[in-house]
């Protein structure tokens, strides 16, 4: 196992043959139009001209020629709230929570967990591949087998380890996850992931893990009617690579967005009713976002 964590971030970057690789954490996949526009600009002016969706639902930009300038822009957009914890803010969450279905709206838990992780000094040393999952009960992210997470069952909020139910039901999911992450930090030795521990009982004594949740291979793509009568548009991105120019078009919608793992799908979320003419623009942008530009 590696004794040092080489996973890149916005400040600690990976030097590749085509330039620096910058990875930006996007907890819960939630990103504003302004933030997406900033990343598109960074990629266009300082990088390779594309945004890449990572396996943990974050965004990376390749070919960065000026790391300091890129970091300044990313921080200015509010995407770098903690210098010490910037690589450990890996949180994946049900992308349609609070909009379409699900047992509860887990979006407040995303921001609360992010803030709690950043406020805990001991968690600054977590590896950049350690991640949390928050599933609202539909099973769309629990199957990703994050290190630790919660799943809303019919009988309460369940604690998961490696995408498997521990049988425990918790009252405060954020506090529970932070305490368990801190425990992992204390006992991990050279392990960077829970799966690398010799015995999971070292993390949670006496635990007997249930069957793993099945992975979800298809993301929420298409026109989805929200519970409040508004519209969610989910567009798949081939190979998880989004041209910066298309990202600019998506940002022009001026609606908050969610990115999710699944089949590497970007979800564009509407938070207000749009006139018919605007929907026409959405259809054209959705068509563009599912195709790779020529040239």
C-alpha positions in Angstrom: 0.0 0.0 0.0 1.1 3.6 -0.6 2.3 5.3 2.6 1.5 8.7 1.1 -1.8 9.8 -0.5 -1.2 10.7 -4.2 -4.8 11.4 -5.0 -5.0 14.9 -6.6 -7.0 17.9 -5.5 -7.3 21.5 -6.5 -4.1 22.4 -4.6 -2.1 19.1 -4.6 -2.3 18.3 -8.2 -1.0 15.4 -10.3 1.6 16.2 -12.9 0.7 14.3 -16.1 2.4 14.4 -19.5 -0.1 16.9 -20.8 0.2 19.2 -17.7 -1.3 19.3 -14.2 -4.5 17.4 -13.4 -6.8 19.3 -11.0 -9.6 17.5 -9.2 -12.4 19.5 -7.6 -14.6 18.0 -4.9 -18.3 18.5 -5.4 -20.1 17.1 -2.3 -23.4 15.5 -3.3 -22.7 16.4 -6.9 -24.4 19.7 -6.3 -23.0 22.6 -8.3 -24.3 26.0 -9.2 -24.5 27.4 -12.7 -21.8 30.0 -11.8 -19.5 27.4 -10.4 -19.9 25.3 -13.5 -19.2 28.3 -15.7 -16.0 29.0 -13.6 -14.7 25.4 -14.2 -15.5 25.7 -17.9 -13.5 29.0 -18.1 -10.6 27.4 -16.2 -10.6 24.5 -18.6 -10.8 26.7 -21.6 -8.2 29.3 -20.6 -5.8 27.2 -18.6 -6.5 23.5 -19.5 -7.5 21.0 -22.1 -11.0 22.3 -22.8 -12.9 19.5 -21.1 -14.4 18.6 -17.8 -14.2 15.0 -16.6 -16.7 13.4 -14.2 -14.8 11.1 -11.8 -15.8 7.8 -10.3 -16.7 9.6 -7.0 -18.8 12.2 -8.7 -16.2 14.9 -8.6 -14.9 17.0 -11.5 -11.4 17.1 -12.8 -9.6 19.3 -15.4 -6.5 18.1 -17.3 -3.7 20.0 -18.9 -3.6 22.9 -16.4 -0.8 25.3 -17.3 -1.1 27.6 -14.3 -2.0 25.8 -11.1 -2.0 28.9 -8.9 -4.4 30.7 -11.2 -6.7 27.7 -11.5 -6.8 27.3 -7.7 -7.6 31.0 -7.2 -10.5 30.8 -9.6 -11.8 27.6 -8.0 -11.6 29.1 -4.5 -13.3 32.3 -5.8 -16.2 30.2 -7.0 -16.7 28.7 -3.5 -15.5 25.3 -4.5 -12.6 25.3 -2.1 -14.0 26.0 1.4 -11.2 24.3 3.3 -7.6 24.2 2.3 -6.7 21.5 4.8 -9.7 19.2 4.0 -10.1 19.9 0.2 -9.3 16.3 -0.9 -11.5 14.5 1.8 -14.9 16.1 0.8 -15.9 13.0 -1.2 -19.7 12.7 -0.7 -22.0 11.0 -3.1 -25.8 11.4 -2.7 -29.0 10.4 -4.4 -29.2 13.0 -7.2 -33.0 13.3 -7.4 -33.5 13.5 -3.6 -36.1 16.1 -2.7 -37.2 16.4 -6.3 -38.4 13.0 -7.5 -39.3 10.1 -5.1 -37.1 8.8 -2.3 -38.1 8.3 1.3 -36.7 11.6 2.6 -34.8 14.7 1.3 -31.2 14.0 2.1 -29.8 17.3 0.6 -29.5 19.1 4.0 -27.4 16.2 5.2 -24.9 16.8 2.3 -24.1 20.3 3.4 -24.1 19.4 7.1 -21.8 16.4 6.5 -19.4 18.5 4.4 -19.2 21.2 7.1 -18.8 18.6 9.8 -15.9 16.9 8.0 -14.2 20.2 7.3 -14.5 21.1 11.0 -12.9 17.9 12.3 -9.1 18.4 12.3 -8.5 14.6 12.6 -10.2 14.0 9.2 -7.7 16.1 7.3 -5.6 13.0 7.0 -8.2 10.9 5.3 -7.2 9.7 1.9 -8.5 11.4 -1.2 -10.3 8.1 -2.2 -12.2 7.7 1.1 -15.8 8.6 0.5 -19.2 8.8 2.0 -22.6 7.9 0.6 -26.1 9.3 1.4 -28.9 7.3 -0.1 -32.5 8.5 0.3 -33.9 4.9 0.1 -34.1 4.3 -3.6 -30.8 2.5 -3.7 -29.1 4.6 -6.4 -25.9 5.3 -4.5 -25.6 2.6 -1.8 -24.5 0.2 -4.6 -21.5 2.3 -5.3 -19.9 0.7 -2.1 -18.6 3.9 -0.6 -16.5 3.4 2.5 -19.2 4.5 4.9 -22.7 5.8 4.3 -26.3 5.9 5.3 -29.4 4.4 3.6 -32.9 5.4 4.5 -34.8 2.2 5.1 -38.5 1.8 5.9 -37.6 1.2 9.6 -35.1 4.1 9.9 -31.7 5.4 8.8 -29.3 2.6 8.4 -25.5 2.7 8.7 -23.6 1.1 5.8 -20.0 0.0 5.5 -18.7 -0.7 2.0 -22.3 -0.5 0.7 -23.5 -3.2 3.1 -26.0 -2.8 5.9 -24.5 -3.0 9.4 -28.0 -3.6 10.9 -27.6 -0.4 12.9 -30.2 2.4 12.8 -29.1 5.9 13.7 -30.8 9.1 14.8 -28.1 11.5 13.7 -26.5 10.4 10.4 -24.0 13.2 10.1 -22.6 12.8 13.6 -22.5 9.0 13.2 -20.6 9.2 9.9 -18.1 11.7 11.2 -17.4 9.6 14.4 -17.0 6.5 12.3 -14.6 8.3 9.9 -12.6 9.6 12.9 -12.4 6.0 14.2 -11.1 4.8 10.8 -8.5 7.6 10.8 -7.4 6.4 14.3 -7.0 2.7 13.4 -6.3 2.6 9.6 -2.5 2.1 9.8 -1.5 2.1 6.1 -5.0 1.5 4.8 -6.6 4.3 2.8 -10.0 2.6 2.3 -12.2 0.6 4.7 -11.9 -2.4 2.3 -8.1 -2.4 3.0 -8.5 -3.0 6.7 -7.5 -6.5 7.9 -10.8 -6.8 9.9 -13.8 -4.5 9.6 -14.5 -5.3 13.3 -11.6 -3.1 14.1 -13.7 -0.2 12.8 -17.1 -1.3 14.2 -16.7 -4.1 16.8 -19.2 -6.9 16.6 -20.6 -5.8 13.2 -22.0 -8.4 10.9 -22.5 -6.9 7.4 -25.5 -7.8 5.3 -25.7 -8.4 1.6 -24.2 -5.7 -0.7 -26.5 -3.4 -2.5 -26.5 -4.0 -6.2 -24.7 -1.4 -8.3 -26.9 1.0 -10.4 -25.6 1.2 -13.9 -28.2 3.5 -15.4 -28.4 7.1 -14.3 -31.5 9.3 -14.3 -31.6 10.3 -18.0 -34.4 12.1 -19.8 -37.3 14.4 -18.8 -38.4 13.7 -15.2 -41.4 15.3 -13.6 -40.6 16.5 -10.1 -42.9 16.0 -7.2 -43.6 19.8 -7.1 -44.6 19.9 -10.8 -41.3 21.3 -12.1 -39.0 19.6 -14.4 -35.6 17.8 -14.0 -33.5 17.1 -17.1 -31.0 14.3 -17.0 -28.4 14.1 -19.8 -25.8 11.4 -20.1 -22.2 12.4 -20.9 -20.3 9.9 -23.1 -17.3 8.5 -21.1 -17.9 11.2 -18.5 -16.1 13.8 -20.6 -18.0 17.1 -21.0 -16.6 19.7 -23.5 -16.1 23.1 -21.7 -18.2 24.8 -24.4 -21.2 22.5 -23.6 -20.6 23.3 -19.9 -20.9 27.0 -20.7 -24.3 26.3 -22.4 -25.5 24.3 -19.4 -24.4 27.1 -17.1 -26.4 29.6 -19.2 -29.6 27.9 -18.1 -28.9 29.5 -14.7 -30.3 26.6 -12.8 -28.5 24.6 -10.1 -27.2 21.2 -11.3 -26.3 17.8 -9.9 -23.7 15.4 -11.2 -23.9 11.8 -10.4 -22.0 8.6 -10.9 -24.4 6.0 -12.2 -23.5 5.6 -15.9 -21.6 8.9 -15.6 -24.6 11.1 -16.1 -25.0 14.8 -15.6 -28.4 15.9 -14.2 -29.5 19.5 -14.9 -32.0 20.4 -12.3 -34.7 23.1 -12.7 -35.9 24.9 -9.6 -38.5 27.1 -11.2 -41.1 26.7 -14.1 -39.7 27.6 -17.5 -41.6 29.0 -20.4 -42.1 26.8 -23.5 -39.4 28.7 -25.4 -36.9 28.0 -22.7 -37.8 24.3 -22.7 -36.9 24.3 -26.4 -33.5 25.5 -25.6 -33.2 22.8 -23.0 -34.0 20.2 -25.6 -31.3 21.5 -27.9 -28.7 21.6 -25.1 -29.7 18.1 -24.0 -29.1 16.9 -27.6 -25.7 18.6 -27.6 -24.6 17.2 -24.2 -25.1 13.6 -25.4 -22.8 14.0 -28.4 -19.1 14.5 -28.9 -18.4 17.6 -31.0 -16.5 17.0 -34.2 -13.0 18.5 -34.8 
